[in-house]
Amino acid sequence: MKKTIALLVTLDTKDQEAAFLQDQIRALGHHPLLLDIGVVGKAGVTADFSREEVIAAGGGSLSDLLKDATREKANPFVVNGSIKILTDKITSNEVHAVLGLGGTQGTSTCCNIMQALPYGFPKIMVSTIASGDTSEFVGIKDITMMFSVSDILKLNPFTRKILANAAGAACGMAEIETKFIVEQRDKPLIGMSNLGVLTNGAMEAIKYIEEAGYEVIVFHAVGSGGQAMEQMMKEGIIGAVFDYAMGEIADDVWGVLRAGGPDRLTVAGKLGLPQVLCPGGAEHLGILVHPNEIPDEYKNHQKVFHSPVVFVPRLNSDEIVRVADDIIKRLQYTTDKAYFMIPKGGVGRYSYKGGILEDRASDEAFFNRLKEGLPKNITIIERDLNAEDPVFVKECVDLLIGLIEERQT
């Protein structure tokens, strides 16, 4: 079945590349839909949606923008117009994948557009900067970044091969029949956060959740993971939460590797979703370092390397209270009934009995502050078990299922 691949290209500078991609997509039996996301200059090929049409769809006027053309002024109209066109086409099943080309500016524009498109919809970005840190461009959406290696500036034997590969990837993704559809269901999809120091417990939780007849999406709580989980709550994909890992909160207090951002741990409360919480992995930080290099400020801390470049210091009693205070502040948005589970045997594998980061005094300071400050509607349950103990995990899951079923009656 013929699929439509949308192309996001500035046609004043990348007209040859756009025409080549059109030919490649047609040769593979599919249909290209070309959007011109340029502003100044003359389009070298004819677009299916001209820059005038794209900008008008975004609420602007190309002629007005050209009177004093700047990227800052024009970009919102280009981005919003492209989102409007593509969203309408995707909703009506007229577009099945999107492929963008660009350098720094083009990557930013295309990825801003792609970030607004649905999860699961194929999104490919061929970029000159895709070999570096692309986190700002990818954000929390499933964008496939493809390094162009050479600049994207007219065709040569190498760029033809790269672009042909990109066209093949886009067509292949569009052909896949597996769909990610948010269905209305009796049993909501559950979101669960996880860290490597909790994986055994997470596997137990998945088993118990599935035995209860529910499905779960697990998110690696390294900043982007928790944010993606909460974005799916906002989009109505996830309807209940087992927030098992809170290392993103600890790292956010110190501004290090797994920082979850200011909204982390607030969304479920604001939406009134059933939630069970556990401060898994919140007793340590994750800090990106040169291989096996210990930062001076942590040389007197208990410590371990999670990998050669991820340094993990244990938070002492004074420091961990700051994490507790931040968790308390974020959970003020939770006004419905919820459960906060405290595993007194340790909140992660490093800090269990005999673990390299075991510190019972720090644990006690952490738990005491949480018990003092959490909202009264959140029921606190303490167990003399570690966070991965199957009995502890089973109780967490049972409580969450109970909350879900209580809301449904």
Secondary structure, 3 states (H helix, E strand, C coil): CCCEEEEEECCCCCHHHHHHHHHHHHHCCCEEEEEECCCCCCCCCCCCECHHHHHHHCCCCHHHHHCCCCHHHHHHHHHHHHHHHHHHHHHCCCCCEEEEEECHHHHHHHHHHHCCCCCCCCEEEEECCCCCCCHHHHCCCCCEEEECCCCCCCCCHHHHHHHHHHHHHHHHHHHCCCCCCCCCCCCCCEEEEECHHHHHHHHHHHHHHHHCCCCEEEEECCCHHHHHHHHHHHCCCCCEEEEEECHHHHHHHHCCCCCCCCCCCCHHHHHCCCEEEEEECCCECCEECCCCCCCHHHCCCCEEEEECCEEEEECCHHHHHHHHHHHHHHHHHCCCCEEEEEECCCCCHHHCCCCCCCCHHHHHHHHHHHHHHCCCCEEEEEECCCCCCHHHHHHHHHHHHHHHHHHHC
